[in-house]
Amino acid sequence: MKSIPLLLKSRLDSGATTLCWCWRVTTRTGIRLGFTDHDRDIAFDGTTFEAGAGFTASEIRDSLGLGIDDLEVESALSSAHLSEAALAAGDFDSAAVEIFRVDWTDPSLRVLMRSGSLGEVRRGGSAFTAEIRGLAHLLQQPKGRVFQYACDADLGDARCGIDLDQPVYRGTGAVLVATSSRLITVAGLAAFADGWFTHGLLTFTSGANAGRSSEIKHHGLSDTTATIELWSAMSAAITAGDTFTITAGCDRHFATCRSRFANSANYRGFPHMPGNDTLAAYVRGGSSGTSTLSS
């Protein structure tokens, strides 16, 4: 149940029309942005809510039980703080969202109508539509471990234990040629074997993509240069001279963990778990009186 300030309630009962919507978005890096459908900026709780951003929202519905209450907001990409490049780069993925109903004559009179996070974002032309998911969607996310062949740890995290700051697992380089926003030819990685950085992570340290990262689909070596193919296209253009750091990759197989990283003790998969072939096998009698499994 929402708590409505008494003064705001009395104004609502009187038919007051001095209400507006305010949206606050907090990214995973802690950046806070505010937007409002009022014709002037509104400030409260340490946030300035920018007017003229063109935000509109679908109807807010509350369901009984644990059903997920989603809504959508639409806006033109007109804010200086909200660009298509930032959306494409994932800067707003899973950002926390708060939606307020505010009396613009006195912003202290407000009600938090909905909290959630940004879900799917669709872009088209100069506008975008973002799905806002209610808090109940967190209850539908998988929790705990999954029994599977592959390791479920991330290379370099606490469960894996590999120190990716060691020179053998980390390199730096510069772009020589950018064939596309996903395919680049680079210098500085000649000391590393072919494929060493496949499934790894590349982070740009200069250029239009500075500070942004992408996972590596393929790393190939040719003489003193290397070719890097990224899984996702970078949001800004890659140009010759852009510098980056790069860390080794792992395909999460037990053989790779053992031979490449000598880290079998920390392997977080189940490589000896019987698979579907074993479950579907049947007993077949042998000519010598012995029985074998056949699938």
GIZI-V974389 format. One record per residue. N is the residue number from 1. SS is DSSP state (A for helix, B for strand, O for the rest). NEAR is the number of other ideal C-beta (glycine too) atoms within 10 Angstrom. D_LAST is the distance of its C-alpha to the last C-alpha in Angstrom with 2 decimals. Layout:
n: (N;N)
ss: (SS;SS)
near: (NEAR;NEAR)
d_last: (D_LAST;D_LAST)
This chain:
n: (1;2;3;4;5;6;7;8;9;10;11;12;13;14;15;16;17;18;19;20;21;22;23;24;25;26;27;28;29;30;31;32;33;34;35;36;37;38;39;40;41;42;43;44;45;46;47;48;49;50;51;52;53;54;55;56;57;58;59;60;61;62;63;64;65;66;67;68;69;70;71;72;73;74;75;76;77;78;79;80;81;82;83;84;85;86;87;88;89;90;91;92;93;94;95;96;97;98;99;100;101;102;103;104;105;106;107;108;109;110;111;112;113;114;115;116;117;118;119;120;121;122;123;124;125;126;127;128;129;130;131;132;133;134;135;136;137;138;139;140;141;142;143;144;145;146;147;148;149;150;151;152;153;154;155;156;157;158;159;160;161;162;163;164;165;166;167;168;169;170;171;172;173;174;175;176;177;178;179;180;181;182;183;184;185;186;187;188;189;190;191;192;193;194;195;196;197;198;199;200;201;202;203;204;205;206;207;208;209;210;211;212;213;214;215;216;217;218;219;220;221;222;223;224;225;226;227;228;229;230;231;232;233;234;235;236;237;238;239;240;241;242;243;244;245;246;247;248;249;250;251;252;253;254;255;256;257;258;259;260;261;262;263;264;265;266;267;268;269;270;271;272;273;274;275;276;277;278;279;280;281;282;283;284;285;286;287;288;289;290;291;292;293;294;295)
ss: (O;O;O;O;O;A;A;A;A;A;A;A;A;O;O;O;O;O;B;B;B;B;B;B;B;B;O;O;O;O;O;B;B;B;B;B;O;O;O;O;O;B;B;B;O;O;B;B;B;B;O;O;O;O;O;B;B;O;O;O;O;O;O;O;O;O;O;O;O;O;B;B;B;B;B;B;O;O;O;O;O;O;O;A;A;A;A;A;O;O;O;O;O;O;O;B;B;B;B;B;B;B;B;O;O;O;O;O;O;B;B;B;B;B;B;B;B;B;B;B;B;B;B;B;O;O;B;B;B;B;B;B;B;B;A;A;A;A;A;A;O;O;O;O;O;O;O;O;O;O;O;O;O;O;O;O;O;O;O;O;O;O;O;O;O;O;A;A;A;B;B;B;B;B;B;B;B;B;O;O;O;O;B;B;B;B;B;O;O;O;O;O;O;O;O;O;O;O;O;O;B;B;B;B;O;O;O;O;O;O;O;O;B;B;B;B;B;B;B;B;B;B;O;O;B;B;B;B;B;B;O;O;O;O;O;O;O;O;O;O;O;O;B;B;B;B;B;O;O;O;O;O;O;A;A;A;A;A;A;O;O;O;O;A;A;A;O;O;O;O;O;O;O;O;O;A;A;A;A;O;O;B;B;B;B;O;O;O;O;O;B;B;B;B;O)
near: (3;9;7;14;14;8;12;19;13;12;18;15;8;8;6;13;6;12;17;19;19;27;23;22;22;17;17;13;8;6;13;16;19;24;26;25;18;19;9;10;13;21;12;17;14;8;18;14;27;21;18;15;20;15;22;11;18;13;6;15;11;10;10;5;5;10;11;15;16;17;19;15;20;14;19;14;17;14;15;7;13;20;14;14;15;17;19;16;20;16;18;22;13;12;21;14;21;19;19;22;19;23;20;19;10;14;18;11;23;21;17;13;17;20;13;22;20;19;17;10;15;12;13;7;8;10;14;18;15;23;16;24;19;21;12;15;15;12;9;9;6;6;6;4;10;9;8;13;13;16;23;13;20;14;23;19;11;8;11;19;13;21;10;15;9;9;7;12;21;17;22;12;22;16;21;15;13;19;11;12;16;16;16;25;16;23;12;18;20;13;11;19;10;12;13;19;26;18;18;21;19;23;14;20;13;14;20;14;23;13;11;18;19;22;13;20;15;15;24;14;17;10;6;10;16;24;18;24;15;20;11;14;14;24;19;18;13;23;14;12;11;22;15;24;14;25;19;24;22;21;14;19;16;16;10;17;25;14;11;17;18;9;18;12;8;14;19;16;19;16;15;7;10;9;9;8;9;10;8;9;13;8;8;11;9;8;5;5;6;8;9;10;10;9;11)
d_last: (58.51;60.36;63.71;66.37;69.60;72.57;74.51;71.61;71.19;74.89;74.65;71.68;73.67;76.60;74.54;74.61;72.79;72.66;68.90;66.28;62.64;61.70;58.26;57.51;54.50;53.58;51.08;48.79;51.35;54.11;55.93;57.62;58.62;60.57;61.17;63.32;64.26;67.92;70.37;71.25;69.35;68.87;68.53;67.47;65.43;65.69;64.13;65.90;64.35;64.92;66.49;65.95;62.21;61.58;59.16;58.43;56.00;54.32;55.17;54.23;52.59;51.89;49.36;49.18;46.24;43.68;43.35;43.55;46.90;46.72;49.56;50.25;53.11;54.34;56.70;58.08;57.39;61.07;61.11;61.91;59.28;56.48;55.38;52.56;51.67;51.35;49.11;46.90;46.72;45.37;48.56;48.51;44.81;44.58;48.35;50.06;52.22;55.20;57.06;60.65;63.24;66.52;70.21;71.29;74.89;73.78;70.25;70.45;69.95;66.25;63.11;59.57;57.74;54.18;52.15;48.75;47.09;46.62;43.37;42.73;45.64;46.24;48.87;50.80;54.05;56.35;54.85;51.76;50.19;48.62;46.61;47.84;45.35;46.64;45.96;43.55;40.87;40.45;39.10;36.12;35.01;32.02;33.37;32.03;28.94;25.53;22.50;20.66;19.63;22.84;26.29;28.43;31.75;34.01;35.00;38.41;38.54;39.44;35.88;34.97;38.25;38.55;42.13;42.04;45.80;45.34;46.34;43.07;41.24;44.03;46.00;48.73;49.51;51.32;50.43;51.69;50.47;48.92;47.16;46.20;45.88;42.32;42.67;45.19;46.27;47.59;49.49;49.37;45.74;46.09;45.53;41.93;38.90;37.18;34.76;36.22;37.16;34.12;33.14;36.54;39.64;42.79;46.02;49.14;52.34;54.80;55.23;54.64;51.24;52.60;50.80;47.76;44.26;41.09;37.62;36.84;34.15;34.83;37.26;38.15;40.85;43.28;46.17;48.12;46.85;43.62;41.98;40.75;38.82;38.87;36.42;39.37;42.69;45.68;48.19;51.15;51.70;50.74;53.56;54.21;55.40;53.34;52.22;49.11;47.24;43.55;41.03;37.85;34.47;31.09;27.64;26.70;23.99;24.26;24.78;27.65;29.18;29.21;30.44;32.69;34.18;33.69;32.98;29.88;31.77;32.20;28.71;28.09;24.35;21.43;19.51;17.65;16.54;12.85;11.51;9.60;6.23;7.21;8.65;6.05;4.01;6.16;8.77;9.54;13.21;14.62;17.95;19.83;19.10;16.58;13.20;10.09;6.83;3.78;0.00)
